[in-house]
């Protein structure tokens, strides 16, 4: 009897470990970029071999993109939940499918399937409302998705997504983790 209890405990621990490993691979993690102060005292980001993933966006946001972003922003701070697609918890593709659904556009549920939807665009062409796809486990297999949120004046692309470690947040393609994991962009709108 004691061995059965121990076996169940080990099995439960193993199952929890496997699920958490899958979650980390399926929707990525959000790691912060290292920052330092320049000689002028301004905080600058270190760009250790980062790819230049900037947009030449002109600043004119369409009405449909504004609506997508407004709906995505209302979920900022929502926790991460594997297979979640409600305000009580989202995974990455759950967030994108929910937000687009709220705007009358159906997206497939999985990020890998969403990556086959819409029009391929170069990162230089990205605008708010576009989708960004990532391979968080390395390689070229899509495992994470986010919605372009903001293009800064210098071209920096920021996106809203469901991070496994911080829930729904806004991140940047200039963060080392996301820069290295970035695969491609799609336009749905």
Buried (B, 14 or more C-beta within 10 A) or exposed (E): EEEEEEEEEEEEEEEEEEEEEEBBBBBBBBEEBEEEEEEEEEEEBEEEEBEEBBBEBEEEBEEBBEBBBEBBEEBEEBEBBBEBBEEEBBBBBBBBBBBBEBBEBEBBBBBBEBBEBBEEBEBBBBBBBBBBBBBBEEEEEBBBBBBBBBBEEEBBBBBBBBBBEBBBBBBBBBBBBBBBBBBBBBBBB
